[in-house]
């Protein structure tokens, strides 16, 4: 996929393998931060449990390093979503406190089911756009249509497989064509 247009405030990384994306995003944020860029946002760390079908999910606040558990332990045979929406909301609130006009990027782990339904990271993304802070977010293939409706043409899309094929230049590609001048939300509308 090519970019929607060169000055998109949202960079969406499309993926089908959530484990590969999670690892990639952690590596990319480490490399971006090492360049001296100020990051805010939340990246997911999934912890497999040998006695359970579902993993434990934690969100790491990129500004503070604090981790928030966002999954409920519903037993060894739990199926379906184990997300704790209250814990997700707490993590989002904390991440929003770190978001400012001095932030270089807001990085979010994914536009998941909660975001597709109108909640989750949507408020953080809206706040970032208000502050003219570029957003980097993962988009599971299953939620691509919902994301496109939400982003309404304000996103450039990059396939994870394209970034994984050349890991040495992946961060360069993510940073390339980011908005050169911060635009106000009214200019983006």
N, C-alpha and C positions, 0 to 999 in steps of 0.2 A: 504494500500500500504506500502511496505517496502522501505527502503532506497536503492538507486541505488548502492552506495558503501560508505564505512564509512568516506571517506575524501572528500566529495563533498563541493565545495565552495558555492553552492546555495541551500537553503532550500525553497522548494515550498510547500505552504499550499493550497491544492485543496479544493474548496468549490462550492456550488450551491446557497447558501443563502448569498447574498452580505451584507445585514444588519447585520446578525449574525457575519460574518467575520469582518466587520468594527469594531464592538464592541470588538470582541476578540482581534484584532490587537492593538487597543488602550490600552486595559488592559495589553496585553503581553508586549508592549513597555514600559509602565509605570513600570511594574515589572522588566524588564531587566535593565532599567535605574536605578532603585532603588538599584540594585546590584553593581552599580558603573561602569557599562559598558558604553562606549562612543558610542552613536548612531548618525548616519546621515541618511538622507532619508526623505521620504514624506508619511504621512498617511492621508487617506481621512476622511473627516467629511461631511456627507450628511445632509442637512437641508430640511426637508419636508415643503412644502408651501401649506396651505389649499386650495388656489385658483388655484393651478397648478397641472398638471399631473407629471411634472418633478421636482426633488429636486434641490436645489442649492448645488454645490459641492465645497469644499474647501480642499486644501492640507496644512497640518501642517508640517513645516520644523522641524524635530526632534532635530536638532542642535541649532536652534535659537528660536523656538516656534512661529515664524512668520507664518501667514496663508495667503494663496494665493487663491483667487476665480478663479475657472477654468471653470465655466459654463456661458453660455450666457442665458439671460432671453429672450426667444422667445415667450412669451405670455402664457396665461393660458391653451391653448389647444395644445401646442407643443408636438410633438411625435418625436421619433428618438433621435439621439445624440445631446446633447446641449453643448458638450465639446468645450471649446475655446482653440485650439491648441497653440496659441501664449502665452496665460497665462500659459498653461502647460509647455511650453518651458522655460518661465521665472522662474517658480518654480524649474524646473530641473537644470537650470543654477545656481541658488542660492544654491541648495542642493549640487551640485558638488563642489562648493567653500568650503563647510564645510568638504568634504570628504578628508581624509588623511590617511597615514599609521598608525596613532594613533587611527583611528576609529576601534571600535570592531565589529560593524555590520552596514551594509547598509540595512535599512528597507524600502520597497516600498509597497504601497497599493495594486497594482495589475498589472498583465500582461493582459491588456485589449485589446480592439480592435485596439487602436493606436499602441501598442507594437506588436501585431500580424501582423500589416501592415508595421512594420519596424521602427517605431518612438518611441515617448514617453520616457519611462524609460530605453530603451535599452542602450543608451549612458552612463547613470549612472551605470548600471550593468557592462558594459565593463570596465569602469574606476575603479570600485571596484575590479574587477578581476585583473586588471593591478597592483593595489596596494595590492593585496592579502587580501582584506577585504571580509569576508563572507557576503552573501546576503540572506535576508529573504524577500520573496515576496508571495503575494496571487495570486492564479491562478483560475479564474472562469472556471468551467468545460467546458464551451463552447470554451475556448481558450487553452485547454490542449494540443491538437495536435500541435498547433503553438508554444506553449512554449517548448514542448519536442524537436521540430526541432531546435529551437533557442538554448536551453541549451545543446543539443548534448551530453547527458550523464553526465553532470556536476552538476546535481541536485538530491537531495534526495527529495522524495515526501511524504507528510504526509496529510492525509485526515483531514479536519477541524473537522468532527464529532468525530474522534478519540481523538483529543485534547480537545474537549468540554466535552467528557465523564468523564474526570478526570482533571478538571481545576486546582487542586492543584499542579499537576505535569506537567502541560502543558509547563510552561517555562523551567523546567528541561529537558523535552523531546526536546524542541527546541534548547537548549544549548548543549545537549548531542550529541556526535559524530560530533561536528563542527570541522573544520580543526584544528588539534592540532599544526601544524606548518604552518605558512603562506608560501604559495607557490607562486612563480612568475607565471605570465600568461604563460610563455613559458613552465613551468613544467606542467601546466594544459592542454595544448594543445595536 
